[in-house]
């Protein structure tokens, strides 16, 4: 049976028992999935003081192929819908550690991970490749990505800011 959307899952980082998105600052993959269509499922509320001063925060999540046997070939991740607010911008970067390896841990949410290059790919064609040396994303494998939220200084606070990350690839069956 082919890989379906339900076989590709997003998990928090921060260790196997982490259930707190605010603690998803790298480290081992959690057993907790990122909740879809839920406010503050990855980033906390942006307070008025953060909007006034500006704020950059980071989270690390994992993309995992949970299919029992098939590889997700030519797998890429991108931001299919960036935020609805011009004062909140999302960027992503692949964790440089590669597949099936824990991402580095940052000291707090305002500290950037070392050596990662953030971008805003908006389509599959420009997406970040989850292939590790051309292997695709094998069954049971995962790859960490960093998500950066940049709240511009001097902006009015906005409620219900959302964004959508997409993963796509191909499968042999």
N, C-alpha and C positions, 0 to 999 in steps of 0.2 A: 504494500500500500504506500502511496506517495506521501511525502512530508506535507502536512497541512499547517495552517497558521497556528493552530493550537499546539503544535509540536515545538514552536519557537517561543521561549519564555524569557522574561526579564526578571532578574533576581537582585536583591540588595547585596551590597558588600558589607564588610564589618564582622565577619565570622559567622559560622553556621547558625548560631542562636540569635543573631541580630534581627530584631523586628522593627527597629526605629530608623526611618529614612534619614533623620538628622545625623545618625551615626554611620551612614553609608559613605565612609571616608576612605575606602580602600580596604586592603586585607583580603581575607578569604571570602569565597562566595557564601552567601547566606542560604538557608532553606526557605526564606520568605520571599515570595514573589512580589514584584511591584504591582500594586493594585491599580487596575485600569479604571479610567473615568471617575476618579475620586480626587477631590481637592486636597492639596498638600500631600500627595502620595510620594513625592520625591523632595520637594523643597518646602520649607516653612513659609508662613505668611511674610510678605514684605511689609514691614512697619513704616509709618510715615517718616520716622527719623532715618531709616535706610533709604527711602526714596529721596529725601532731601540731600543726604550726604553722598548717595551712591553706594552700591554694594555689589561685590562679586563673590559668589559662592560656588562650591564644587561638590559634586556627588559622583560616586563610582557605582556603577551597576554592571551586571553580567548578562550577556545574551547567551542562552543555552539551547542547544538542539536536543530536545528530549525524545526524539524519535528513537525507537529501540534498535534500528539497524541502518538507516539511510543517512548518508552525508548530505548536508546542504551545500551544494556546489555553487561557486561564484557568489558566495554570500556577501551582502553589503548592508550597511546601516546608514540611514540618513534622517534628516528632520523633514518629515513630509508636511508638517504644519508648524511653523515657528509661532511665537506667542502672538496673541491678538493685541498686545500692547506695544507701542513703539518704544516705550521706556524699559521694557524687559526683553532681552535678547538671549536666546539659547544657542550655544555652540557645543560641539562634541569633538572628542579625540579618542583614538584607540589607545588603550593602555599598552605601553611598549613591551611589557613582559611576555605577551603572546598568549596562545591558547593554553587552557588548563593549568595556568599559573596564577597565583594570587597577585593582585595589583599592589603597588606600593601603598602605604598608609600615610595620609597627610595628617598634620598635627591638629588642624581645625578646618572648618568649612571655608575659611577665607584664604587658605594657603593653596597655591597652585601645585599640582603634581609636577614632578621634575621631568623636563624634557619632552612633554607632550605638546603637540601642535593642534590647536583648536581651529575648527572651521565650521561653516554652516552649509553643508551639502543639502540640497533641496530636492534631489532626485536620485534614482538608482544609478544613473550614469555617472554622477559625481560623488556617489556614496563612498564611505570608508569600507575597505575590503576586510572581511573577517577571516579570509583565507590566511593561513599561516604557512607561507612558503608554497602556496598552490595546492594545499591539501583540502580546501573547503572547510566546512565546520562539521567534523565527523559526528556520528551518533554519540550522544552523551557528553560531547565537548562543549566548552564555554569560552567566551572571550570577554574581557572587561573593557568597558568604555567609560570615559569621564564625561560628565555633563556639566557645563558651566552656565550659570545664570548671571547675566550682567544687567544690573539695574542702574540706569543712567542717573547721575546726580541732578538735583533740581527738578525732579519729575513729581507729578501728583501720583499718590498711591492709587493702584487699580486693583479691584477685586476680580477673582475668578480668572486669573491668567493661566492659560493652558498651552500645551504644545504636544506634538505627536511625533514619536520616533517610529520609523518603519524598518523592517528587515525583509529582504527578499533574496532568493537564490533559485537554484534549479535542482532537480533531483533526477536520478536515473530511472526511477519507477513511478 
